[in-house]
Amino acid sequence: MADTEQGNQTSLTEFILLGFGTVPKLQILLFLLFLVIYIVTMAGNILIVVLVVADQHLHTPMYFFLGNLSCLETCYTSTILPRMLASFLTGNRTISIGGCITQFYFVGFLAATECYLLAAMSYDRYLAICKPLHYATLMSGSFCLQLAVGSWINGFLAIIIIVSLMLQLTFCGANEIDHFFCESTQIINLYCNDIYQVELVITIVAALFTLPPFALTGTSYICIISTILQIPSTTGRQKAFSTCSSHLIVVTIFYGTLIIVYLLPKTNTLRDLNKVFSVFYTILTPMANPFIYSLRNKEVKEALRKIVSKCVDFIRIQKCYCIF
């Protein structure tokens, strides 16, 4: 009996990601939808990174953080969508245990990093709008670097702790994951061992990486909106309020869906909607961030215009050389 149980525990070599079902027509539609989302997300975020690096006028704290965010979103989206798109095309929904744990690690690492990076960005905007006279002193280059590096390191260390605990446990029995990526709350249900300790650590880490930064972000934007309402110009007030409110909406969706998935009690309704909420923080938010934070900014539009102008001039010069 013991030998049989041990055999079951070691025979599991891969998982099946159930994704969004197996209806053929639905798979084609979902493939096209997520392909468009992936292309738009990658194009928008890579464009922001290129502009921030190439244009000297964008070498400011705000765009430094936006460049970090776009780099993060590029990695984040590429961790999930390519594999999902491949499964829609081929119908192969299997993933090795090692591949699944690796995907979980990178998704968790990047999500945790984004939580604190968004908080750092909101603090930067708070200082710029509410403390403009002290902004240059408080938001120095070294301090910006510390905030960004701290966000990446904290995300890295937090998920390492969870993964190290997960690697000590053994999988057995069913190998189906009712999700479109290797999500932690789904993975731990496949362990043979007592999962209380892992669940507790996941809950603690989720709380530390969502609640404090969300509180800081919310407080920052409340102060920002309060300051904006004191602007004498109606046009200026409306424009600033529109920008900040769109930022706050996207941030609330990101933090809110994370809190729902990882911190609220696991009722049957929430379990059924888990995949839907996960789409918001893993797929839709990375697509929306470049448009909400960057591509509407006057400085970014000007930087884009300059690069396009240089590219056009370069092409013209090359054509002239070819003619002669």
C-alpha positions in Angstrom: 0.0 0.0 0.0 2.8 2.3 0.9 4.6 1.5 -2.3 1.5 2.2 -4.3 1.0 5.6 -2.7 4.7 6.5 -3.3 4.3 5.4 -6.9 1.3 7.7 -7.3 3.3 10.6 -5.8 6.3 10.3 -8.1 4.4 9.4 -11.4 3.0 12.9 -11.9 5.2 14.6 -14.4 2.9 17.2 -16.0 -0.2 19.2 -15.5 -3.1 20.0 -17.8 -4.1 23.7 -17.9 -7.9 23.6 -18.6 -7.9 27.3 -19.6 -11.2 28.5 -21.0 -12.7 25.2 -22.2 -12.4 23.1 -25.3 -15.1 24.4 -27.6 -13.3 24.6 -31.1 -15.1 27.8 -32.3 -14.5 29.5 -28.9 -10.8 28.6 -29.1 -10.4 30.3 -32.4 -12.2 33.4 -31.1 -10.1 33.5 -27.9 -6.9 33.0 -29.9 -7.6 36.0 -32.1 -8.7 38.1 -29.1 -5.6 37.3 -27.0 -3.3 37.6 -30.0 -4.5 41.2 -30.5 -4.1 41.9 -26.8 -0.6 40.5 -26.8 0.5 42.5 -29.9 -1.0 45.7 -28.5 0.5 45.2 -25.0 4.0 44.4 -26.4 4.0 47.2 -28.9 2.8 49.8 -26.4 5.2 48.8 -23.6 8.2 48.3 -25.8 7.6 51.7 -27.4 7.5 53.4 -23.9 10.8 51.7 -23.0 12.5 52.8 -26.3 11.2 56.4 -25.9 12.3 56.7 -22.3 15.8 55.4 -23.1 16.2 57.4 -26.3 14.9 60.8 -25.4 16.8 62.9 -22.9 13.7 64.9 -22.1 12.2 61.8 -20.6 15.0 61.2 -18.2 13.0 62.2 -15.2 11.8 60.3 -12.1 8.2 59.9 -13.5 9.4 58.4 -16.8 12.1 56.4 -15.1 9.3 54.6 -13.1 7.1 54.3 -16.3 10.0 52.7 -18.1 10.4 50.2 -15.3 6.7 49.5 -15.4 6.7 49.0 -19.1 9.7 46.7 -19.0 7.9 44.7 -16.2 4.6 44.5 -18.2 6.5 43.2 -21.2 8.0 40.4 -19.2 4.7 39.8 -17.3 2.6 39.4 -20.5 5.2 37.2 -22.2 5.2 34.8 -19.2 1.5 34.0 -19.8 0.2 34.8 -23.2 2.6 33.0 -25.6 2.0 29.7 -24.0 -1.8 30.3 -23.9 -1.8 31.3 -27.6 0.2 28.1 -28.4 -2.4 26.0 -26.6 -5.3 27.6 -28.5 -3.5 26.8 -31.8 -2.2 23.3 -31.1 -4.8 22.1 -28.6 -1.9 20.9 -26.4 -2.7 22.1 -22.9 0.0 20.1 -21.0 2.8 21.7 -19.1 5.6 20.0 -17.2 5.8 20.4 -13.4 9.1 22.3 -13.7 7.6 24.6 -16.4 4.5 25.2 -14.2 6.5 26.1 -11.1 8.7 28.3 -13.2 5.7 30.1 -14.7 4.2 30.5 -11.3 7.4 32.0 -10.0 7.7 34.6 -12.7 4.0 35.6 -12.6 4.2 36.0 -8.8 7.6 37.8 -8.9 6.4 40.3 -11.5 3.0 40.8 -9.9 4.6 41.5 -6.4 7.1 43.8 -8.0 4.3 45.7 -9.8 2.4 46.3 -6.6 5.3 48.2 -5.0 6.3 49.9 -8.3 2.8 51.3 -8.7 3.0 52.6 -5.1 6.4 54.3 -5.8 4.9 55.9 -8.9 1.9 57.3 -6.9 4.3 58.7 -4.3 6.3 60.3 -7.1 3.2 62.0 -8.4 2.1 63.0 -4.9 5.4 64.8 -4.3 5.3 66.4 -7.8 1.8 67.8 -7.4 1.4 68.3 -3.6 5.1 69.2 -2.7 6.5 70.8 -5.9 9.0 73.0 -4.1 10.6 70.0 -2.4 10.2 67.5 -5.3 13.7 67.8 -6.8 15.3 67.4 -3.4 13.1 64.5 -2.2 12.9 62.6 -5.5 16.6 62.5 -6.3 18.1 60.1 -8.8 19.6 57.8 -6.1 16.2 57.7 -4.2 14.4 56.8 -7.4 16.9 54.0 -8.1 16.5 52.7 -4.5 12.7 52.6 -4.9 12.8 50.8 -8.2 15.5 48.3 -7.2 13.8 47.7 -3.8 10.5 46.9 -5.7 12.3 44.3 -7.9 14.3 42.7 -5.0 11.2 42.5 -2.7 9.2 40.7 -5.4 12.1 38.3 -6.1 12.6 37.4 -2.4 8.9 37.1 -1.6 8.2 34.5 -4.3 11.4 32.6 -3.6 10.0 31.9 -0.1 6.8 30.5 -1.4 8.5 28.4 -4.2 11.0 26.9 -1.7 8.1 25.7 0.4 6.2 24.3 -2.6 9.3 22.4 -3.8 9.3 20.5 -0.4 5.9 19.0 -1.1 4.8 16.2 -3.4 2.2 16.1 -6.1 -0.2 13.2 -6.5 -3.6 12.3 -7.9 -5.3 14.6 -10.3 -3.1 16.7 -12.6 -5.7 19.2 -14.0 -5.4 22.9 -13.2 -8.6 24.8 -13.8 -6.9 28.0 -15.0 -5.2 29.5 -18.0 -1.8 29.7 -16.2 -0.1 28.0 -13.2 -1.8 30.0 -10.4 -0.8 29.3 -6.8 -4.2 28.6 -5.3 -4.8 26.0 -8.0 -1.4 24.4 -7.8 -1.5 23.8 -4.0 -4.7 21.9 -4.3 -2.8 19.1 -6.1 -0.4 18.4 -3.3 -0.6 15.2 -1.2 0.8 16.9 1.9 -0.8 19.3 4.4 -1.0 22.6 2.6 -1.9 24.8 5.6 1.7 26.2 5.9 1.9 27.1 2.2 -1.5 28.6 2.2 -0.7 30.7 5.2 2.6 32.0 3.7 0.8 32.8 0.4 -1.9 34.8 2.2 0.7 36.7 4.3 2.8 37.5 1.2 -0.3 38.6 -0.7 -1.4 40.8 2.2 2.0 42.4 2.5 2.3 43.1 -1.2 -1.2 44.4 -1.9 -2.7 46.1 1.2 0.2 48.5 2.2 1.0 49.6 -1.4 -2.7 49.9 -2.2 -3.2 52.0 0.9 -0.2 54.2 0.0 -1.4 54.6 -3.5 -5.0 55.4 -2.5 -3.8 58.0 0.1 -1.4 59.6 -2.5 -4.2 60.0 -5.1 -6.6 61.3 -2.5 -4.1 64.0 -1.6 -3.4 64.7 -5.3 -7.1 65.0 -6.1 -7.6 67.3 -3.1 -4.8 69.5 -4.4 -6.1 69.5 -7.9 -9.5 70.7 -6.7 -7.8 73.9 -5.5 -6.5 74.8 -9.0 -8.2 78.0 -10.1 -8.4 77.2 -13.8 -11.4 75.0 -14.6 -9.8 73.6 -17.7 -6.6 72.7 -15.8 -8.5 71.2 -13.0 -10.6 69.0 -15.3 -7.6 67.8 -17.3 -5.6 66.9 -14.2 -8.6 65.3 -12.5 -9.3 63.2 -15.6 -5.7 62.0 -15.7 -5.5 61.1 -12.0 -8.9 59.4 -12.0 -7.9 57.2 -14.9 -4.7 56.2 -13.0 -6.7 55.5 -9.9 -9.2 53.3 -11.8 -6.6 51.1 -13.3 -4.6 50.8 -10.1 -7.8 49.9 -8.2 -8.7 47.2 -10.7 -5.1 45.7 -10.4 -5.0 45.7 -6.6 -8.7 44.9 -6.2 -8.6 41.8 -8.3 -5.4 40.6 -6.6 -7.1 41.1 -3.2 -10.2 39.3 -4.3 -8.3 36.3 -5.6 -5.8 35.9 -2.8 -7.2 37.4 0.4 -11.0 37.1 0.4 -12.6 33.8 1.7 -12.7 31.2 -1.1 -16.5 30.9 -1.6 -17.9 28.9 -4.5 -18.8 32.1 -6.4 -15.3 33.5 -6.1 -13.7 30.2 -7.1 -15.9 30.2 -10.3 -14.9 33.8 -11.1 -11.2 33.3 -10.3 -10.2 33.1 -13.9 -12.2 36.2 -14.8 -10.5 38.3 -12.0 -7.1 36.9 -13.0 -7.6 38.2 -16.6 -7.8 41.7 -15.2 -4.5 41.8 -13.3 -2.5 39.5 -15.7 -3.7 40.6 -19.1 -5.9 43.7 -19.3 -3.9 45.9 -16.9 -0.5 45.4 -18.7 -2.3 46.3 -21.9 -4.0 49.4 -20.4 -1.0 50.8 -18.5 0.9 52.3 -21.5 -2.1 54.2 -22.7 -3.2 55.3 -19.2 0.2 56.4 -17.9 2.3 57.3 -20.9 1.0 57.5 -24.4 -1.5 60.3 -23.6 1.3 62.5 -22.1 2.4 65.5 -24.1 6.1 64.7 -23.5 5.8 61.2 -24.8 3.9 62.3 -27.9 6.6 64.8 -28.6 9.3 62.2 -28.1 7.4 59.8 -30.5 7.1 62.6 -33.1 10.9 63.2 -33.0 11.7 59.5 -33.4 9.3 59.2 -36.3 10.7 62.3 -37.9 14.3 60.9 -37.6 13.2 57.6 -39.1 11.6 59.3 -42.0 14.7 61.5 -42.6 16.9 58.3 -42.4 14.7 56.5 -45.0 14.9 59.5 -47.3 18.7 59.7 -47.0 18.9 56.0 -47.8 16.7 56.4 -50.9 18.9 59.3 -52.1 22.0 57.0 -51.8 20.3 54.3 -53.7 19.3 56.7 -56.5 22.9 57.9 -56.9 
